[in-house]
Amino acid sequence: MSSLESYLRPALQTAQNALVTVVDSLQLRKDAPFSPDVPEDLLSSMPDLTGRLHLTFPWTKPRPVEPSQHSVWIFDNTAYRVQPSQDAKVNKHEADPKIIAAPNKPLPPPSWEVEYVAAYFSRETCRDPSHVLVDIARSVGLAREMATEEECLEELKDKLDITLIKKRLEPFLNPILPRHTIRVKIADTEAQTLGPSSSSGISSDLLRLHFNAPAGTQLTTTANADPSPCFVTPGHTVVAEPTGWGVISDIDDTIKITGTLSPIAVLKSTFIDAPTPVSGMPQLYTDLLKLLNDPIFFYLSGSPYNLYPFLRKFRQEHFPDGTMILRDASWQNLGGLISSLSVNVQEYKVDRLEKMHTWFPHRQFICIGDSTQKDPESYGEIARRYPGWVKAIYIRRVPDENEIQGALNPDRNSAKRFETAFKGLDSKMWLVFDEADEVRKNVQLLAN
């Protein structure tokens, strides 16, 4: 890299970020209401993600994705029985549902309803992640501040899996794709259209399925092409009856060691280290399948949606299938990863818990979280709002010795904090635990 390019790049990045912020800020805020602002201290200490957001205009017409240029993730989800009260919210006209084997015949009555979330990216102008990789390595003390980018990369080759880190960074750097649609096939039976994607590159569509699928089965959704193209990450739908048990679980520092209270620990656990499950939790969740008679699982996390492939792979390796609900991400600085886990988390989680209640108002749920952020307050609020829907709340007490100096919060694990969070709830309804076996024993009593 020339010295002139090194000098100009920060200025060009700042100008581009500012332009997108000015032109698209209102639409981005509307499309991604729970995308957190990045505090000034993080903006100055974390690398920018220039070029991730596109300038968009309200009059831009939606277009189908191009397989050679774009990529789409279809998130896993959970289907529930059709609820007539939700009819006004269903995307009927734009989705254009058709039974693949009989596209010209009238549709049969719908049996299931499901929210489809998809993320859209451009693959044409993907930014080289080397610069951000070096910035992260410097932030966690693995690269010299005064060394050039090339020198740092050469030194890091013997310390880190550079290819793996770049792969984890790509979803934060690939330009998002607003105003695009994708035609999908569901269980090789029904075709529908997802989108258009919002200014933050996400589409969310409430669709109805017009074919019979037994409860407990899993349906695959991918692009409506044969063979299925590689530019799409298929989604899997769990079909669930209205009644039974369900588990709502946080991810970071509940089932996966993240180090949420330390920005350095978050960067290391997200981009550098192998993802590590919290001791005892994989076996506990396996046991919950039997104890609660095959419950449905929702993984509700403050992590941004860019981490979906990373977290989904972790979940597939260690925990039961389920819907993963992640946070909007309209920021242009990697500090947004840190603020996603710490800023307005309760507001975001309660909103998503409300949505789950509309899907499964007659199921009984247990909620599992940890003490690092706002899980106690979020679960306590929703339990008071819908008495009887949440049957038990389990909060993992994250020990203080896992926190860096300066991040210690003497009130975080205090009895007063939990009593306030669960005010008005039966004291037998919630448990702060240190070992997974405590939860197992409590659930055994609850299920019986």
Wavefront OBJ file of the C-alpha trace (Angstrom):
o trace
v 0.000 0.000 0.000
v 1.405 3.415 -0.968
v 1.912 6.142 1.606
v -0.575 8.325 -0.278
v -3.220 5.609 -0.128
v -2.539 5.095 3.573
v -3.016 8.815 4.120
v -6.186 9.166 2.051
v -8.015 6.020 3.115
v -9.192 7.223 6.555
v -10.517 10.463 5.064
v -12.360 8.631 2.285
v -13.824 6.174 4.775
v -15.054 8.984 7.001
v -16.625 10.804 4.060
v -18.426 7.694 2.822
v -19.744 6.834 6.277
v -20.960 10.394 6.760
v -22.755 10.436 3.396
v -24.647 7.228 4.112
v -25.500 8.465 7.596
v -26.919 11.753 6.287
v -28.898 10.303 3.378
v -30.137 7.058 4.901
v -30.223 7.695 8.647
v -34.009 8.056 8.974
v -34.779 5.018 6.824
v -32.133 2.932 8.580
v -33.575 3.879 11.949
v -37.033 2.864 10.743
v -35.866 -0.414 9.200
v -33.551 -1.375 12.072
v -35.093 0.167 15.208
v -33.086 -2.015 17.578
v -29.709 -1.411 15.971
v -27.750 0.294 18.769
v -25.782 3.512 18.448
v -22.025 3.142 18.812
v -20.575 5.194 21.715
v -17.825 7.683 20.893
v -15.149 5.755 22.785
v -15.823 2.660 20.678
v -15.987 4.673 17.453
v -12.497 5.965 18.093
v -10.999 2.646 19.202
v -12.656 0.166 16.810
v -12.155 -0.182 13.030
v -14.682 1.283 10.598
v -16.680 -0.990 8.299
v -16.754 1.323 5.296
v -18.810 0.321 2.280
v -21.117 -2.028 4.188
v -24.176 0.170 3.707
v -25.524 1.372 0.366
v -27.224 4.632 -0.512
v -30.867 3.804 -1.215
v -33.839 5.877 -2.285
v -37.562 5.310 -1.632
v -38.351 5.140 -5.353
v -35.856 2.347 -6.048
v -37.809 -0.620 -7.389
v -37.159 -4.063 -5.872
v -35.198 -6.485 -8.026
v -34.598 -10.238 -7.825
v -31.200 -11.317 -6.550
v -28.536 -12.305 -9.072
v -27.004 -15.711 -8.222
v -23.612 -14.776 -9.681
v -23.375 -11.512 -7.743
v -25.317 -11.922 -4.522
v -25.714 -14.205 -1.518
v -28.719 -14.766 0.751
v -29.073 -16.325 4.194
v -32.501 -17.743 5.029
v -32.717 -17.951 8.811
v -34.070 -21.020 10.604
v -37.561 -20.449 12.004
v -40.558 -22.049 13.711
v -44.019 -22.460 12.167
v -47.194 -22.209 14.245
v -50.853 -22.909 13.596
v -52.692 -20.272 11.548
v -54.231 -17.600 13.737
v -57.072 -15.657 12.037
v -56.311 -12.621 14.191
v -52.959 -12.290 12.410
v -54.515 -12.201 8.918
v -53.877 -8.496 8.313
v -50.154 -8.933 8.884
v -49.613 -11.776 6.434
v -47.663 -10.911 3.280
v -50.086 -12.250 0.642
v -49.780 -10.199 -2.540
v -46.016 -9.728 -2.659
v -45.289 -13.332 -1.656
v -47.352 -14.732 -4.563
v -47.714 -18.250 -3.085
v -47.989 -21.115 -5.582
v -48.109 -24.879 -5.148
v -45.184 -25.992 -7.302
v -46.924 -29.080 -8.717
v -50.100 -27.136 -9.600
v -49.238 -23.430 -9.969
v -52.463 -22.527 -11.786
v -54.872 -24.139 -9.335
v -56.451 -22.307 -6.379
v -54.487 -22.582 -3.161
v -55.804 -24.941 -0.475
v -56.537 -23.447 2.962
v -53.374 -22.555 4.904
v -52.407 -24.703 7.852
v -49.241 -23.058 9.187
v -47.884 -19.555 9.594
v -44.215 -18.604 9.887
v -41.991 -15.536 9.924
v -39.211 -15.715 7.342
v -36.125 -13.587 7.957
v -33.427 -13.352 5.294
v -30.185 -11.374 4.920
v -28.959 -10.175 1.527
v -25.358 -9.378 0.536
v -23.414 -8.363 -2.545
v -20.369 -10.457 -3.433
v -19.059 -8.122 -6.141
v -17.152 -5.591 -4.082
v -16.202 -7.463 -0.944
v -13.565 -5.573 0.994
v -10.266 -7.230 1.881
v -10.562 -7.956 5.626
v -6.803 -7.686 6.256
v -6.969 -4.106 7.529
v -9.755 -4.865 10.017
v -8.022 -8.096 11.031
v -4.858 -6.182 11.932
v -6.874 -3.573 13.855
v -8.502 -6.344 15.894
v -5.148 -8.029 16.530
v -3.773 -4.715 17.806
v -6.830 -4.200 20.025
v -6.314 -7.555 21.744
v -2.533 -7.147 22.034
v -1.489 -9.641 19.358
v 0.018 -7.159 16.881
v 2.468 -4.282 17.239
v 1.016 -0.776 17.068
v 3.932 0.672 15.090
v 4.277 -2.178 12.581
v 2.869 -1.883 9.067
v -0.154 -3.903 8.018
v 2.043 -6.216 5.940
v 4.464 -6.757 8.834
v 1.598 -7.544 11.217
v 0.043 -10.064 8.842
v 3.380 -11.805 8.396
v 3.924 -12.013 12.161
v 0.353 -13.208 12.799
v 0.624 -16.146 10.394
v 2.386 -18.230 13.035
v -0.001 -17.199 15.830
v -3.463 -17.275 14.296
v -5.601 -19.004 11.697
v -5.732 -16.028 9.333
v -8.095 -17.726 6.875
v -10.606 -18.540 9.621
v -10.541 -15.001 11.030
v -11.093 -13.492 7.579
v -14.061 -15.802 7.062
v -15.617 -14.653 10.344
v -15.047 -11.018 9.371
v -16.626 -11.267 5.924
v -20.262 -10.861 7.075
v -19.277 -7.566 8.726
v -17.581 -6.274 5.573
v -19.647 -7.586 2.665
v -21.906 -4.816 1.323
v -25.530 -5.346 2.236
v -28.151 -5.563 -0.493
v -31.281 -3.406 -0.026
v -34.422 -3.542 -2.187
v -33.992 -7.118 -3.428
v -36.227 -10.188 -3.429
v -35.733 -13.932 -3.730
v -38.145 -16.604 -4.930
v -37.930 -19.621 -2.632
v -39.333 -23.128 -2.480
v -40.538 -24.528 0.826
v -40.209 -28.287 1.332
v -40.107 -28.670 -2.474
v -43.865 -28.075 -2.329
v -44.710 -24.368 -2.290
v -43.033 -21.347 -3.911
v -43.176 -17.889 -2.348
v -41.259 -14.618 -2.603
v -39.242 -13.137 0.262
v -38.513 -9.439 0.426
v -37.849 -6.818 -0.621
v -34.932 -6.352 1.727
v -34.823 -3.196 3.816
v -32.160 -0.490 3.781
v -30.288 -2.605 6.340
v -30.284 -5.634 4.020
v -32.886 -7.688 5.916
v -36.326 -8.914 4.895
v -38.976 -10.129 7.316
v -42.118 -11.735 5.893
v -45.024 -13.353 7.689
v -46.132 -16.134 5.330
v -48.716 -18.905 5.326
v -48.016 -22.431 4.138
v -50.719 -24.022 1.994
v -49.805 -27.677 2.426
v -50.017 -30.265 5.178
v -46.939 -30.770 7.317
v -47.134 -32.908 10.465
v -46.132 -31.198 13.702
v -42.592 -32.068 14.672
v -41.298 -32.242 11.118
v -38.588 -30.001 9.693
v -39.007 -28.204 6.366
v -36.171 -26.881 4.202
v -36.434 -23.556 2.371
v -34.011 -22.602 -0.383
v -33.991 -20.786 -3.732
v -36.659 -21.926 -6.172
v -34.193 -23.439 -8.620
v -33.074 -26.946 -9.453
v -30.480 -27.849 -8.380
v -30.451 -25.531 -5.362
v -27.844 -22.817 -5.983
v -24.869 -22.328 -3.713
v -25.480 -18.584 -3.258
v -28.258 -19.345 -0.746
v -27.867 -20.611 2.813
v -31.030 -22.731 3.236
v -33.315 -22.210 6.205
v -34.974 -24.943 8.249
v -38.466 -24.638 9.684
v -39.570 -26.551 12.784
v -43.334 -27.193 12.686
v -44.807 -26.839 16.186
v -48.250 -27.312 17.731
v -49.797 -24.532 19.865
v -49.346 -26.349 23.185
v -46.469 -27.999 24.999
v -43.198 -26.703 26.394
v -40.713 -24.239 24.999
v -37.234 -23.013 25.954
v -36.057 -19.428 25.440
v -32.303 -19.139 25.844
v -29.736 -16.385 25.656
v -26.463 -17.287 23.912
v -23.520 -15.148 25.030
v -22.215 -16.199 28.453
v -25.302 -18.381 28.934
v -24.417 -21.259 26.621
v -21.313 -19.826 24.901
v -18.325 -18.193 26.584
v -18.111 -14.676 25.129
v -16.819 -12.358 27.858
v -19.612 -9.869 27.245
v -18.377 -7.350 29.805
v -14.970 -6.939 28.145
v -14.634 -5.522 24.589
v -11.298 -7.305 24.237
v -12.822 -10.626 25.301
v -15.722 -10.150 22.863
v -13.329 -9.558 19.966
v -11.222 -12.592 20.862
v -14.145 -14.963 21.375
v -15.867 -13.756 18.196
v -13.027 -13.572 15.696
v -9.993 -15.418 17.067
v -10.800 -18.191 19.540
v -12.660 -21.429 18.902
v -16.229 -21.022 20.240
v -16.508 -22.723 23.614
v -19.759 -23.850 25.273
v -20.349 -23.049 28.932
v -19.525 -26.099 31.020
v -22.472 -28.447 31.506
v -24.887 -26.554 29.274
v -24.843 -28.823 26.174
v -25.782 -31.838 28.296
v -28.423 -29.818 30.155
v -30.106 -28.772 26.906
v -30.008 -32.355 25.641
v -31.683 -33.430 28.879
v -34.346 -30.727 28.459
v -35.479 -32.436 25.261
v -36.504 -35.459 27.326
v -37.586 -33.713 30.520
v -39.930 -31.325 28.676
v -41.118 -33.833 26.061
v -39.402 -32.391 22.981
v -39.848 -28.637 23.557
v -39.295 -25.992 20.898
v -36.190 -23.814 21.323
v -35.657 -20.102 20.708
v -32.151 -18.660 21.002
v -32.614 -14.942 21.714
v -29.341 -13.023 21.583
v -28.150 -9.429 21.507
v -25.480 -10.450 19.004
v -25.855 -8.835 15.554
v -27.254 -10.841 12.654
v -23.807 -10.788 10.963
v -22.845 -13.580 13.374
v -25.621 -15.894 12.196
v -23.401 -18.422 10.329
v -20.878 -18.467 13.193
v -23.496 -18.905 15.936
v -25.619 -21.318 13.919
v -22.648 -23.634 13.415
v -21.899 -23.428 17.155
v -25.517 -24.270 17.970
v -25.571 -27.172 15.507
v -22.480 -28.682 17.133
v -23.602 -28.374 20.752
v -27.309 -27.576 21.214
v -30.790 -28.582 19.981
v -32.306 -27.196 16.790
v -34.223 -23.975 17.178
v -34.919 -20.476 15.936
v -32.063 -18.017 16.422
v -33.187 -14.409 16.865
v -30.394 -11.858 16.445
v -30.183 -8.079 16.532
v -30.366 -5.539 13.709
v -27.048 -4.046 12.609
v -27.068 -0.740 10.719
v -23.776 0.547 12.153
v -20.565 1.162 10.191
v -18.027 0.580 12.936
v -17.064 -2.690 14.637
v -17.864 -1.028 17.944
v -21.453 -1.883 17.051
v -20.662 -5.498 17.935
v -19.830 -4.411 21.480
v -22.805 -2.070 21.836
v -25.191 -4.752 20.486
v -24.427 -6.766 23.600
v -24.780 -3.868 26.022
v -26.961 -0.981 24.736
v -30.779 -1.077 25.115
v -30.704 -4.862 25.354
v -33.784 -5.096 27.583
v -35.948 -3.072 25.188
v -34.851 -5.263 22.272
v -35.342 -8.581 24.075
v -38.762 -7.725 25.494
v -39.923 -6.753 21.999
v -38.846 -10.146 20.638
v -40.362 -11.977 23.604
v -43.650 -10.220 22.846
v -43.483 -11.587 19.306
v -42.888 -15.124 20.581
v -45.939 -14.780 22.801
v -48.117 -13.921 19.792
v -46.847 -17.065 18.051
v -47.284 -19.473 20.965
v -49.567 -17.902 23.597
v -50.687 -21.312 24.898
v -47.291 -22.949 25.331
v -45.397 -22.925 28.618
v -41.856 -21.583 28.539
v -38.746 -21.676 30.656
v -36.264 -18.836 30.144
v -32.501 -19.277 30.572
v -30.016 -16.400 30.689
v -27.090 -14.989 32.632
v -26.169 -12.113 34.904
v -23.847 -10.156 32.590
v -26.470 -7.971 30.931
v -30.275 -7.632 31.075
v -31.623 -11.183 30.999
v -33.086 -11.039 34.543
v -34.871 -7.756 33.863
v -36.109 -8.837 30.403
v -37.467 -12.189 31.571
v -38.961 -10.660 34.697
v -40.800 -8.019 32.669
v -42.349 -10.499 30.230
v -43.296 -12.907 33.041
v -45.213 -10.166 34.846
v -46.883 -9.096 31.604
v -48.175 -12.593 30.772
v -48.795 -14.539 33.992
v -48.547 -18.281 33.472
v -46.747 -18.083 30.116
v -43.285 -18.184 31.691
v -43.154 -21.053 34.162
v -39.536 -20.682 35.313
v -36.524 -18.384 34.884
v -32.933 -19.568 35.289
v -30.065 -17.078 35.457
v -26.448 -18.229 35.274
v -24.336 -16.296 37.762
v -21.218 -15.302 35.766
v -18.365 -15.170 38.312
v -16.501 -11.920 38.851
v -13.112 -13.534 38.228
v -14.092 -13.912 34.559
v -14.252 -10.140 34.206
v -11.422 -7.761 33.448
v -10.320 -5.190 35.985
v -12.412 -2.074 35.565
v -15.486 -3.926 34.328
v -16.412 -5.285 37.743
v -19.915 -4.438 38.885
v -20.449 -5.268 42.559
v -24.231 -5.115 42.114
v -24.419 -7.384 39.073
v -24.663 -10.593 41.111
v -26.268 -9.079 44.189
v -29.415 -10.476 45.765
v -30.961 -6.998 45.556
v -30.567 -6.915 41.783
v -32.378 -10.227 41.287
v -35.104 -9.410 43.800
v -35.779 -6.174 41.914
v -35.726 -7.868 38.497
v -38.210 -10.522 39.635
v -40.366 -8.315 41.838
v -43.941 -9.574 41.969
v -43.040 -13.107 40.877
v -43.193 -16.186 43.089
v -39.716 -16.754 44.520
v -39.975 -20.421 43.508
v -40.335 -19.339 39.880
v -36.755 -18.126 39.450
v -33.327 -19.517 40.223
v -29.847 -18.010 40.042
v -27.480 -20.906 39.405
v -23.769 -21.639 39.260
v -23.857 -25.188 37.861
v -26.072 -26.594 35.118
v -27.115 -29.491 37.349
v -29.057 -27.045 39.551
v -31.294 -26.241 36.591
v -31.704 -29.906 35.684
v -32.971 -30.770 39.156
v -35.340 -27.809 39.189
v -36.782 -28.663 35.757
v -37.342 -32.256 36.878
v -39.557 -30.954 39.669
v -41.266 -28.485 37.347
v -42.042 -31.088 34.682
v -43.458 -33.506 37.245
l 1 2 3 4 5 6 7 8 9 10 11 12 13 14 15 16 17 18 19 20 21 22 23 24 25 26 27 28 29 30 31 32 33 34 35 36 37 38 39 40 41 42 43 44 45 46 47 48 49 50 51 52 53 54 55 56 57 58 59 60 61 62 63 64 65 66 67 68 69 70 71 72 73 74 75 76 77 78 79 80 81 82 83 84 85 86 87 88 89 90 91 92 93 94 95 96 97 98 99 100 101 102 103 104 105 106 107 108 109 110 111 112 113 114 115 116 117 118 119 120 121 122 123 124 125 126 127 128 129 130 131 132 133 134 135 136 137 138 139 140 141 142 143 144 145 146 147 148 149 150 151 152 153 154 155 156 157 158 159 160 161 162 163 164 165 166 167 168 169 170 171 172 173 174 175 176 177 178 179 180 181 182 183 184 185 186 187 188 189 190 191 192 193 194 195 196 197 198 199 200 201 202 203 204 205 206 207 208 209 210 211 212 213 214 215 216 217 218 219 220 221 222 223 224 225 226 227 228 229 230 231 232 233 234 235 236 237 238 239 240 241 242 243 244 245 246 247 248 249 250 251 252 253 254 255 256 257 258 259 260 261 262 263 264 265 266 267 268 269 270 271 272 273 274 275 276 277 278 279 280 281 282 283 284 285 286 287 288 289 290 291 292 293 294 295 296 297 298 299 300 301 302 303 304 305 306 307 308 309 310 311 312 313 314 315 316 317 318 319 320 321 322 323 324 325 326 327 328 329 330 331 332 333 334 335 336 337 338 339 340 341 342 343 344 345 346 347 348 349 350 351 352 353 354 355 356 357 358 359 360 361 362 363 364 365 366 367 368 369 370 371 372 373 374 375 376 377 378 379 380 381 382 383 384 385 386 387 388 389 390 391 392 393 394 395 396 397 398 399 400 401 402 403 404 405 406 407 408 409 410 411 412 413 414 415 416 417 418 419 420 421 422 423 424 425 426 427 428 429 430 431 432 433 434 435 436 437 438 439 440 441 442 443 444 445 446 447 448
